[in-house]
Amino acid sequence: MIVWLNGTFGAGKTTTAKELTSRIPDSRLFDAEKVGEMLWHVLGVPDRDFQDFPPWRGLVVETARQVLDHVGGVLVVTQTVLVEQYWTEMRTGLTRAGVPVRHFLLHADQDTLVERIGTDTKEESVGARQWRLDHLAAYQASLPWLRREAEVIDTVGIAPHRVADIIMASVANPA
């Protein structure tokens, strides 16, 4: 199974993923960005985003399938996907491969996201601050399809361990 944590920068995906992988037996964090970074060496730096490379989407699906075939368990994926076509392509590929996917959107309002991004002092976060802020409009534009495709969890005022509790309960008791 895959537990996919979607949402824009500052929504709490990474922190929630760490909570989940510490609680779910036989779970692993699968950082799909590493697939994109690998493709940079082959295809060059993309104009906009490595997700625009069709091989990225196919390789994420195939990598996840092969990892799960090899070790089993649960993959927790923290990857912002804001293009509906890309999500549909990956979800369809995973479904065809027999990999169940639970898609969660960790959501926060614009003001909260701006505050979280602005106060994130991790070295890698500070350097990407403006890039993250510049992508908030794309997130807002994606919300209609994300709300249809994912289980939405509003992370405003909720500690990451509580967000993990909500996800764990949902995974244990699917609707």
Secondary structure, 3 states (H helix, E strand, C coil): CEEEEECCCCCCHHHHHHHHHHHCCCEEEECCHHHHHHHHHHHCCCCCCHHHCHHHHHHHHHHHHHHHHHHCCEEEEECCCCCHHHHHHHHHHHHHCCCCEEEEEEECCHHHHHHHHHHCCCHHHHHCHHHHHHCHHHHHHHHHHHHHHCEEEECCCCCHHHHHHHHHHHHHCCC
